Amino acid sequence: MLAKRTSKNQITLPKEIVKAFSDTEYFDVSIEGNRILLMPVKITPVGSTLEGVRDKIRKLGITEKDVGEAIQWARSKKK
């Protein structure tokens, strides 16, 4: 499939590609060698991500003491 760059540096994606990502509005764009990579990205509100992490920590039963011990362990490995 071909996609043409316009004079305004825009690229229209082929219909078949867009259909495969119909629920995606944003893409992370990067270069790998001589390729342009588009990775689907889900945008979430700032607060919801942190709350999601906190919920997961609670569900796993991780305590503040566990976190402190993990930090201490990680810092001791760098010596």
C-alpha positions as CSV (number, residue, x, y, z in Angstrom):
1,M,0.0,0.0,0.0
2,L,1.1,3.5,-0.8
3,A,0.6,6.7,1.1
4,K,1.5,10.1,-0.3
5,R,2.8,13.0,1.6
6,T,1.1,16.3,0.8
7,S,2.6,19.7,0.4
8,K,1.5,20.4,4.1
9,N,3.5,17.3,5.2
10,Q,0.3,15.2,5.9
11,I,-0.1,11.6,5.1
12,T,-3.5,9.9,4.5
13,L,-3.5,6.3,5.7
14,P,-5.1,3.7,3.5
15,K,-8.6,2.6,4.4
16,E,-7.5,-0.9,5.3
17,I,-5.0,0.4,7.8
18,V,-7.5,2.8,9.4
19,K,-10.1,0.0,9.7
20,A,-7.6,-2.1,11.7
21,F,-7.3,0.7,14.3
22,S,-10.8,2.1,14.2
23,D,-10.9,2.9,17.9
24,T,-7.5,4.7,17.9
25,E,-7.3,8.4,17.7
26,Y,-3.6,9.0,18.6
27,F,-0.4,7.4,17.4
28,D,3.2,7.7,18.7
29,V,5.4,8.3,15.7
30,S,9.1,7.2,15.7
31,I,11.8,6.3,13.3
32,E,13.5,2.9,13.2
33,G,16.2,2.7,10.6
34,N,14.6,3.9,7.4
35,R,11.0,3.1,8.6
36,I,8.4,5.4,10.1
37,L,6.6,3.5,12.9
38,L,3.1,4.4,14.1
39,M,2.2,2.9,17.5
40,P,-1.4,3.2,18.8
41,V,-1.6,5.3,22.0
42,K,-4.4,5.5,24.5
43,I,-4.6,8.9,26.2
44,T,-5.8,8.8,29.8
45,P,-6.4,11.7,32.3
46,V,-3.4,12.4,34.5
47,G,-5.1,11.4,37.8
48,S,-6.6,8.1,36.5
49,T,-3.2,6.5,35.8
50,L,-1.9,7.1,39.4
51,E,-5.2,5.8,40.9
52,G,-5.0,2.7,38.7
53,V,-1.5,2.0,40.0
54,R,-2.6,2.5,43.6
55,D,-5.6,0.1,43.1
56,K,-3.3,-2.5,41.7
57,I,-0.9,-2.2,44.6
58,R,-3.8,-2.5,47.1
59,K,-5.1,-5.6,45.3
60,L,-1.6,-7.2,45.4
61,G,-1.4,-6.5,49.1
62,I,1.8,-4.5,48.8
63,T,2.4,-2.2,51.9
64,E,4.5,0.9,52.4
65,K,7.0,-1.3,54.3
66,D,7.3,-3.5,51.2
67,V,8.0,-0.5,49.0
68,G,10.6,0.9,51.4
69,E,12.3,-2.5,51.6
70,A,12.3,-2.8,47.8
71,I,13.8,0.7,47.4
72,Q,16.5,-0.1,50.0
73,W,17.3,-3.4,48.2
74,A,17.5,-1.7,44.8
75,R,19.8,1.0,46.1
76,S,22.1,-1.5,47.8
77,K,22.7,-3.3,44.5
78,K,24.3,-0.2,42.8
79,K,27.2,-0.3,45.2
